[in-house]
């Protein structure tokens, strides 16, 4: 028995998919396969193995250093791993010992831009076979199981920037943790929202991206030119359970890799430090289904209150949960220091926890007019969010709303003037809100929340020690 069979880690569907991958490798249709997992930041880490090794990996998984779970976004290790203390309460992490990456055969893709290269998303297990509690894909799976047999359906609408690469900054002097940012130039001047002419300026590269995204089998719906210079938006068809999060980590990685191979730089950073560039958001559309039918829509013939949402009692309470826990969930939907520069009044980005009927200034838009289309669009997220944590925190907040039958209050016709709780103005403020939200921590796991906040606070501490361009301009001459 191999590791996978010994610990009964696959469903029959996964086992069948694994056989197809083995056959492809044996038939010569596969040269190498990339094995990856999404780390605490939603970044893909992993190893590449040859086709001859595929059968072994599908039987036993492959080892990977647990120290990857102790790093911030720069790659710095922020937890002690080589001391007598048990790191994060998990003795399995001591000494940066190995974990096991177990492939999920149902996620297999061939990468169109890298001939002969396969791709597999993995879950993390300790060598004992138990699940690694810090695996974010596993965390989302655990929250999905709290939905009492209902299906969580989500659709993504994500913005990012595409630049022409002028200088990759790969000199010796550019090394560091992190290294120097590349120098770029814009592909269009922007400020022409949804202009066909602006789209055509980007079409040569967008066409390459579309071919590769569709070649991956991702359910691409649309590609648009957004308001800002070099800013693009993609939308995908809705998916259930893990589907949207799995699609997002692959989409983000694919866009960056394909752009780089064609002399461009794609970034999902929320607000790049470039003149005239606009912030990017990630709007998450969400609904809940029972036996394939949406449960957010009101019963036919039911009249909605004048100032209330046109939702079922379940949908109304779910919305109430999103608003009640908005400050805490922003630590997951907006996990970078940079992302909080997007929350501005009158900016098409939210600045307070309110809802509205098809109102783009509100944090949550209530959309749709029937069981299949009624949904909640939360506009709180940034494109750099870990998709598993973004979805898990949203579902957890919504389920808490249902459990407490929370009232979302009246619609905000003037969302930037409404009397409502403001969204956090910084990552530190969001982490404070997360620390104090006991019921959300119960759903996500108190130990995971403590781990996550520790990593993000280490990131903040590193930032606080830096002298910024603003400080240099403000004080260097005048004092």
C-alpha positions in Angstrom: 0.0 0.0 0.0 1.2 3.5 -0.8 0.6 6.6 1.4 -2.6 7.6 -0.4 -4.2 4.2 -0.2 -3.0 3.5 3.4 -4.7 6.7 4.7 -7.7 6.5 2.3 -7.1 10.0 1.0 -9.0 9.7 -2.4 -12.5 9.3 -3.5 -13.2 6.7 -6.3 -13.4 9.7 -8.7 -10.0 10.8 -7.7 -8.6 7.3 -8.0 -10.0 7.0 -11.5 -8.5 10.4 -12.5 -5.2 9.2 -11.2 -5.2 6.2 -13.5 -5.8 8.5 -16.5 -2.8 10.6 -15.5 -0.6 7.4 -15.1 -1.6 6.3 -18.6 -0.8 9.7 -20.0 2.7 9.6 -18.4 3.3 6.1 -19.6 2.1 6.9 -23.1 4.7 9.7 -23.5 2.2 12.6 -23.4 3.8 14.0 -20.3 7.4 15.1 -19.8 7.2 16.7 -16.4 4.5 17.5 -13.9 4.4 20.5 -11.5 3.1 19.6 -8.1 1.9 22.7 -6.2 0.0 23.8 -3.1 -1.4 27.2 -2.2 0.5 28.6 0.8 -0.9 30.9 3.5 -0.7 33.8 1.1 -2.4 32.0 -1.8 1.0 31.7 -3.6 1.8 28.4 -5.3 4.7 26.5 -4.0 5.9 23.0 -5.0 8.2 20.8 -7.0 8.5 19.5 -10.6 9.0 15.8 -11.2 9.7 13.8 -14.4 7.2 11.5 -16.1 9.0 8.5 -14.7 8.2 9.7 -11.2 4.5 10.3 -11.7 3.4 6.8 -10.7 5.3 7.1 -7.4 3.9 10.6 -6.7 0.4 9.4 -7.3 1.0 6.5 -4.9 2.9 8.3 -2.1 2.7 12.0 -2.7 6.0 13.9 -2.3 7.8 15.5 0.6 8.1 19.3 1.0 9.6 21.4 3.7 7.2 22.6 6.4 9.2 25.8 6.8 7.2 27.1 3.8 4.2 27.6 6.2 6.3 29.8 8.5 7.1 32.5 5.9 5.8 36.0 5.1 5.3 37.4 1.6 9.0 38.2 1.3 10.0 34.6 2.0 11.3 35.4 5.5 10.7 32.8 8.2 8.9 34.5 11.0 8.4 31.5 13.4 11.3 29.7 15.2 11.7 26.2 13.8 15.0 25.1 15.3 14.3 25.5 19.0 13.0 23.3 21.8 9.7 25.0 21.7 7.0 23.4 19.6 6.4 25.7 16.6 2.8 26.9 16.5 1.8 24.1 18.8 2.6 21.6 16.1 5.6 19.3 16.9 5.5 18.1 13.3 7.0 21.5 12.2 10.0 21.3 14.5 13.3 21.4 12.5 11.5 22.3 9.3 10.5 18.6 8.9 8.9 17.3 5.8 5.2 17.4 5.0 3.6 15.4 2.2 2.0 17.0 -0.8 -0.8 14.7 -1.9 -2.1 15.4 -5.4 -5.7 15.9 -6.1 -6.0 14.1 -9.5 -9.3 16.0 -10.3 -7.3 19.2 -10.6 -4.9 17.9 -13.3 -4.2 20.3 -16.2 -1.7 20.4 -19.1 -0.1 23.8 -19.3 -0.6 25.2 -22.8 2.4 27.5 -22.6 4.8 24.8 -21.5 4.7 21.8 -23.9 4.6 18.4 -22.2 4.1 20.0 -18.7 1.3 18.8 -16.4 0.0 20.5 -13.3 -1.5 19.1 -10.1 -2.9 21.0 -7.1 -2.0 19.2 -3.8 -3.3 19.0 -0.3 -0.9 19.0 2.7 -0.6 16.0 5.1 1.8 15.3 7.9 3.9 12.1 7.5 1.5 10.4 9.9 -1.3 10.9 7.3 -3.2 13.5 9.3 -4.3 16.8 7.6 -2.0 19.8 8.1 -4.3 22.3 9.9 -2.5 25.3 8.3 -3.3 24.1 4.8 -5.7 26.8 3.5 -7.4 24.6 0.9 -8.2 22.2 3.7 -9.5 25.1 5.8 -12.0 26.0 3.1 -13.1 22.4 2.8 -13.7 22.3 6.6 -15.9 25.5 6.4 -17.8 24.1 3.4 -18.7 21.1 5.6 -20.3 23.4 8.1 -23.0 24.3 5.5 -25.3 21.5 6.5 -25.5 19.8 3.1 -26.0 23.1 1.2 -23.8 24.1 -1.7 -21.8 27.3 -1.7 -21.6 28.7 -5.2 -19.2 31.6 -6.0 -18.2 33.5 -9.1 -15.1 35.8 -9.5 -14.7 39.2 -11.1 -11.1 40.2 -10.7 -9.1 43.2 -11.9 -5.3 43.3 -12.4 -2.7 45.3 -14.3 -0.8 44.4 -17.5 2.4 46.3 -18.1 5.2 46.1 -20.7 8.3 45.0 -19.0 11.1 47.6 -19.4 13.7 46.2 -17.0 13.3 43.0 -14.9 15.8 44.4 -12.4 17.8 41.2 -12.1 21.2 42.7 -11.3 23.2 41.6 -8.3 22.4 44.9 -6.6 18.7 44.1 -7.0 18.7 41.0 -4.9 17.0 40.9 -1.5 14.0 39.7 0.5 12.1 41.0 -1.4 14.2 42.0 -4.4 13.8 45.1 -6.5 10.5 45.6 -8.3 10.7 45.5 -12.2 10.5 48.7 -14.2 7.4 48.8 -16.5 5.5 51.0 -18.9 1.8 51.1 -19.5 0.0 49.5 -22.5 -2.7 52.2 -22.8 -3.4 55.5 -21.2 -6.7 54.4 -19.5 -9.4 56.6 -18.2 -11.7 55.3 -20.9 -13.9 52.7 -19.2 -14.9 49.8 -21.4 -13.6 51.5 -24.5 -13.4 49.2 -27.5 -10.4 51.2 -28.9 -8.6 50.7 -25.6 -9.4 47.0 -25.7 -8.0 46.7 -29.2 -4.7 48.2 -28.0 -4.4 45.4 -25.6 -5.9 42.7 -27.8 -2.6 41.1 -29.0 -1.7 40.2 -25.5 -5.3 39.6 -24.3 -5.7 37.1 -27.2 -2.7 35.1 -26.0 -4.0 35.1 -22.4 -7.4 34.0 -23.6 -6.0 31.1 -25.6 -4.0 29.9 -22.6 -6.8 30.4 -20.0 -9.3 28.5 -22.2 -6.6 25.9 -22.9 -6.5 25.2 -19.2 -10.2 24.5 -19.2 -10.9 27.5 -17.0 -14.5 28.8 -17.5 -13.7 32.2 -18.8 -16.7 34.5 -19.3 -15.4 37.9 -20.2 -12.3 40.1 -20.6 -12.7 43.8 -20.2 -10.5 47.0 -20.2 -11.0 48.7 -16.9 -10.9 52.4 -16.1 -7.2 52.8 -15.2 -4.1 52.6 -17.4 -3.1 49.1 -18.3 -6.0 47.7 -16.1 -7.9 44.6 -17.1 -10.8 42.6 -15.7 -11.6 38.9 -16.1 -14.7 37.0 -15.0 -15.2 33.3 -14.7 -18.4 31.2 -14.7 -19.6 30.4 -11.2 -18.4 27.2 -9.5 -19.3 25.2 -6.4 -17.3 24.4 -3.3 -13.5 24.6 -3.9 -14.0 25.3 -7.6 -13.6 29.1 -7.7 -10.7 29.1 -5.3 -8.9 26.4 -7.3 -9.6 28.3 -10.5 -8.3 31.6 -9.0 -4.9 30.3 -7.9 -4.4 28.7 -11.3 -5.7 31.8 -13.2 -3.4 34.2 -11.3 -0.3 32.0 -11.8 -1.2 31.4 -15.5 -1.7 35.1 -16.3 1.7 36.0 -14.7 3.6 33.2 -16.4 2.1 33.8 -19.9 2.6 37.6 -19.6 6.3 37.1 -18.6 6.9 34.8 -21.6 5.7 37.6 -23.9 7.8 40.4 -22.4 5.1 41.8 -20.1 4.5 42.0 -16.3 1.1 41.1 -14.8 0.4 42.1 -11.3 -2.5 41.4 -8.9 -1.1 44.0 -6.5 -4.1 46.2 -5.5 -2.6 49.6 -6.0 0.8 49.7 -7.8 3.0 52.7 -6.9 2.9 54.2 -10.3 1.5 57.7 -11.3 -2.2 57.6 -12.4 -2.7 53.9 -11.7 -6.0 52.9 -10.2 -6.7 50.3 -7.5 -7.9 46.8 -8.5 -10.5 44.8 -6.7 -11.8 41.3 -6.5 -15.6 41.2 -6.3 -17.0 37.8 -5.1 -20.4 36.8 -6.2 -21.9 34.2 -3.9 -25.1 32.2 -3.4 -26.2 29.1 -1.5 -28.1 26.2 -3.1 -30.2 23.3 -1.8 -30.6 20.4 -4.2 -29.4 22.6 -7.1 -31.9 25.5 -6.4 -30.8 28.8 -5.0 -32.0 29.6 -1.5 -31.4 33.4 -1.5 -34.4 34.3 -3.6 -37.7 35.0 -1.8 -40.7 32.7 -2.3 -42.8 33.6 -5.4 -45.4 36.2 -4.5 -43.6 37.3 -1.3 -43.4 41.1 -1.0 -40.1 42.5 0.2 -40.1 45.4 2.6 -39.5 48.8 1.0 -36.1 49.3 2.6 -35.2 45.6 3.0 -33.4 43.2 0.7 -35.3 41.2 -1.9 -34.1 38.0 -0.4 -35.4 35.0 1.4 -35.1 34.9 5.2 -32.0 32.7 4.7 -30.4 35.1 2.2 -31.3 38.1 4.4 -29.6 36.6 7.5 -26.6 35.5 5.4 -26.3 39.1 4.2 -26.5 40.2 7.8 -23.6 38.0 8.7 -21.4 39.4 5.9 -22.0 42.9 7.3 -21.7 42.1 11.0 -18.3 40.4 10.4 -17.0 42.6 7.6 -14.2 44.2 9.6 -12.8 40.8 10.7 -13.2 39.1 7.3 -11.3 42.0 5.6 -8.2 40.5 7.1 -8.6 37.7 4.6 -10.3 39.5 1.7 -7.7 42.3 1.9 -4.6 40.7 3.4 -1.9 43.2 2.3 -0.9 46.6 3.7 -1.3 48.0 0.2 -4.9 46.8 -0.3 -6.3 49.3 2.3 -5.4 52.2 0.1 -8.4 51.1 -2.0 -11.1 51.8 0.6 -12.0 55.3 -0.4 -15.2 57.3 -0.5 -16.8 57.9 -3.9 -14.3 55.6 -5.5 -16.4 52.6 -6.6 -14.8 50.7 -3.7 -16.5 50.4 -0.4 -15.5 52.3 2.8 -18.1 51.0 5.2 -20.2 47.9 5.9 -23.4 48.6 4.0 -25.5 46.9 1.4 -27.5 48.2 -1.6 -29.7 47.1 -4.4 -27.4 47.1 -7.5 -25.4 50.0 -6.0 -21.7 49.9 -6.8 -20.8 52.1 -3.9 -22.0 49.6 -1.4 -19.9 46.9 0.1 -22.5 44.2 -0.8 -24.8 44.5 -3.9 -28.0 42.4 -3.9 -28.4 41.2 -7.5 -30.8 39.0 -9.5 -34.5 38.5 -9.7 -35.0 34.7 -9.5 -33.7 31.5 -7.8 -31.0 31.0 -10.3 -29.7 34.6 -10.5 -30.2 36.0 -6.9 -26.8 36.5 -5.4 -24.7 38.7 -3.2 -21.7 40.5 -4.7 -19.2 41.5 -2.0 -16.9 44.2 -3.3 -14.5 44.1 -0.4 -11.7 41.9 -1.8 -8.4 42.7 -3.4 -6.9 40.5 -6.2 -3.9 39.4 -4.0 -6.2 37.6 -1.5 -5.7 34.0 -0.8 -8.8 32.6 -2.5 -9.3 29.8 0.0 -9.3 32.2 3.0 -11.4 34.8 1.2 -14.1 32.2 0.4 -13.9 30.5 3.8 -14.2 33.7 5.7 -17.2 34.8 3.6 -19.0 31.6 4.1 -18.2 31.5 7.8 -19.6 35.0 8.2 -22.7 34.2 6.2 -23.4 31.0 8.2 -23.0 32.9 11.4 -25.6 35.4 10.1 -28.0 32.5 9.5 -27.3 31.0 12.9 -28.1 34.3 14.6 -30.8 35.4 12.2 -29.0 38.7 11.8 -30.8 41.7 10.3 -28.7 43.6 7.7 -30.8 46.8 8.2 -32.1 49.0 5.4 -30.5 49.5 2.0 -27.9 52.3 1.7 -29.1 54.6 -1.1 -26.1 56.8 -0.3 -23.5 54.3 0.7 -20.7 56.8 1.3 -22.9 58.8 3.7 -24.7 56.0 5.5 -24.3 55.6 9.2 -22.5 52.3 9.4 -19.4 50.7 10.7 -16.4 51.8 8.7 -14.1 49.2 7.1 -10.6 49.0 8.5 -8.2 51.7 7.4 -5.2 49.4 7.7 -4.2 45.8 7.9 -3.3 46.1 11.6 -6.9 47.4 12.3 -8.3 44.5 10.4 -6.2 42.0 12.4 -7.4 43.6 15.6 -11.0 43.1 14.4 -10.2 39.5 13.6 -8.6 38.9 17.0 -11.8 40.2 18.7 -14.3 38.3 16.6 -14.6 35.1 18.6 -17.5 33.5 16.7 -15.7 33.8 13.4 -12.6 32.3 14.9 -14.6 29.4 16.1 -15.8 28.6 12.6 -12.3 29.1 11.0 -10.3 27.6 13.9 -8.8 29.6 16.7 -5.3 28.1 16.2 -5.4 29.0 12.5 -6.5 32.6 13.2 -3.7 33.0 15.8 -1.2 31.6 13.2 -2.4 33.8 10.4 -2.5 37.0 12.5 1.1 36.3 13.7 2.4 36.1 10.2 0.6 39.2 9.0 1.8 41.2 12.1 5.4 40.2 11.3 4.8 41.7 7.9 3.5 44.9 9.4 6.5 45.1 11.8 8.9 44.8 8.9 7.1 47.6 7.1 7.1 49.8 10.1 10.9 49.7 10.2 11.3 51.0 6.7 11.8 54.6 5.7 9.3 55.4 3.0 9.4 57.7 0.0 6.7 59.8 1.7 8.9 60.4 4.8 11.9 61.3 2.7 9.9 63.9 0.8 8.1 65.2 3.9 11.0 65.7 6.3 14.4 65.4 4.6 14.5 69.0 3.2 12.3 70.9 5.6 14.1 69.7 8.8 
